[in-house]
Amino acid sequence: MGSYDPIDDRRQARRFRAQHLAKIVVESDVMITCMVEDISTGGAKISLHGRHHVPDEFDLYIAAHELQVHRAQLRWRQDGMLGVAFLKPADQPRALTKDEDERFRVEAEWTGKLSTRRRRVFR
C-alpha cells in the first residue's frame, strides 16, 4: 500500500497513501476506471477523471498486490474525488459472477490486457 500518513486523525482506522488502479462497477455492463488515492480497512479516497454518475452503493475492484473486491458506499464527493466506506470486511471478497467474468474477458480483448479472475482482473 504505502507509508502511514495521518490524513485525518478523526478516522477509526489508519489510512495509507496508495496509487492503485481500480474499477467502480456501476451495472453489470458499466465500469468506471479510477485511482485509489488512500485506503484503510474501513474505506478509501478515490479519484475520477471526468464526470461520471456514481451510485450510492457499488462494487469496487482494486488492483493492489492482490485483487481486492469491496462493496462500497459513497460518503462524499468533491472536485473529482470520492470518499467511500466499505460495507464488507476486506477479507471477505465475493466471487465474480459469470457476467462479470465475461465482461472482464471482453474488455481484455479490446484493450489487449489480460483481465480475468483466474489471472487477476488487473495487470
C-alpha positions as CSV (number, residue, x, y, z in Angstrom):
1,M,0.0,0.0,0.0
2,G,2.2,2.9,1.2
3,S,3.7,4.5,4.2
4,Y,1.5,5.7,7.1
5,D,0.3,9.3,6.8
6,P,-2.2,10.6,9.3
7,I,-4.5,12.0,6.7
8,D,-7.3,12.6,9.2
9,D,-7.0,11.9,12.9
10,R,-10.7,11.5,13.3
11,R,-10.7,8.2,11.3
12,Q,-11.2,5.0,13.2
13,A,-8.6,3.1,11.1
14,R,-5.2,4.1,9.8
15,R,-5.4,5.3,6.2
16,F,-2.4,4.7,3.9
17,R,-1.5,6.6,0.8
18,A,-1.9,4.4,-2.3
19,Q,-1.9,4.7,-6.1
20,H,-3.9,1.6,-7.1
21,L,-5.8,1.3,-10.3
22,A,-9.4,0.4,-9.6
23,K,-12.8,-0.1,-11.3
24,I,-16.2,1.0,-10.0
25,V,-18.8,-1.5,-11.2
26,V,-22.0,0.5,-11.7
27,E,-24.1,-2.0,-13.5
28,S,-23.4,-5.4,-15.0
29,D,-22.1,-3.8,-18.1
30,V,-20.8,-0.4,-16.9
31,M,-17.4,0.1,-15.2
32,I,-15.6,3.3,-14.4
33,T,-11.8,3.4,-14.2
34,C,-10.5,5.3,-11.2
35,M,-7.5,5.5,-8.9
36,V,-7.4,4.7,-5.1
37,E,-5.5,7.6,-3.6
38,D,-5.6,6.3,0.0
39,I,-7.2,3.3,1.7
40,S,-7.9,1.9,5.2
41,T,-9.8,-1.2,6.4
42,G,-12.9,0.9,6.5
43,G,-12.9,2.9,3.3
44,A,-10.9,4.8,0.6
45,K,-10.5,8.0,-1.2
46,I,-10.9,7.6,-5.0
47,S,-10.0,10.0,-7.8
48,L,-12.0,10.1,-11.1
49,H,-11.1,11.7,-14.4
50,G,-14.1,13.4,-16.0
51,R,-17.7,13.5,-14.8
52,H,-19.4,10.2,-14.0
53,H,-22.6,9.2,-12.4
54,V,-21.6,7.0,-9.4
55,P,-24.5,5.4,-7.5
56,D,-24.7,5.4,-3.7
57,E,-23.5,1.8,-3.5
58,F,-21.3,-0.2,-5.8
59,D,-18.6,-2.8,-6.1
60,L,-15.1,-1.5,-6.1
61,Y,-12.3,-3.7,-7.7
62,I,-8.9,-2.6,-6.5
63,A,-5.7,-3.8,-8.2
64,A,-3.2,-3.9,-5.3
65,H,-0.8,-6.7,-4.6
66,E,-3.8,-9.0,-5.0
67,L,-7.2,-8.2,-6.4
68,Q,-9.5,-6.7,-3.7
69,V,-13.2,-6.5,-4.1
70,H,-15.3,-4.3,-1.7
71,R,-18.9,-3.4,-1.5
72,A,-18.6,0.4,-1.1
73,Q,-21.0,3.2,-0.1
74,L,-20.5,6.7,-1.3
75,R,-19.9,9.1,1.6
76,W,-18.8,12.3,-0.1
77,R,-17.7,13.8,-3.4
78,Q,-15.7,16.9,-4.2
79,D,-13.7,18.1,-7.2
80,G,-13.2,14.7,-8.9
81,M,-12.6,12.8,-5.6
82,L,-14.9,10.4,-3.8
83,G,-14.9,9.1,-0.3
84,V,-16.3,5.6,0.2
85,A,-16.9,3.4,3.2
86,F,-16.5,-0.4,2.8
87,L,-19.7,-2.3,3.7
88,K,-18.0,-5.7,4.0
89,P,-14.7,-6.5,5.6
90,A,-11.7,-6.6,3.2
91,D,-11.1,-10.3,3.9
92,Q,-14.5,-11.4,2.6
93,P,-14.4,-10.6,-1.1
94,R,-17.2,-12.0,-3.2
95,A,-16.7,-14.2,-6.2
96,L,-17.2,-12.7,-9.7
97,T,-20.5,-13.6,-11.4
98,K,-20.4,-15.3,-14.8
99,D,-21.4,-12.0,-16.4
100,E,-18.7,-10.0,-14.7
101,D,-16.1,-12.6,-15.6
102,E,-17.2,-12.5,-19.3
103,R,-17.2,-8.6,-19.2
104,F,-13.6,-8.6,-18.0
105,R,-12.6,-11.1,-20.7
106,V,-14.2,-9.0,-23.4
107,E,-12.6,-5.8,-22.0
108,A,-9.2,-7.6,-22.1
109,E,-9.6,-8.4,-25.8
110,W,-10.4,-4.8,-26.6
111,T,-7.5,-3.3,-24.5
112,G,-5.1,-6.1,-25.2
113,K,-4.6,-6.6,-21.5
114,L,-5.3,-9.8,-19.5
115,S,-8.3,-9.2,-17.4
116,T,-9.7,-12.4,-15.9
117,R,-10.4,-13.6,-12.4
118,R,-8.1,-16.6,-12.9
119,R,-5.0,-14.4,-13.5
120,R,-6.2,-11.2,-11.8
121,V,-8.6,-8.6,-13.0
122,F,-5.9,-6.0,-13.5
123,R,-2.4,-6.2,-14.6
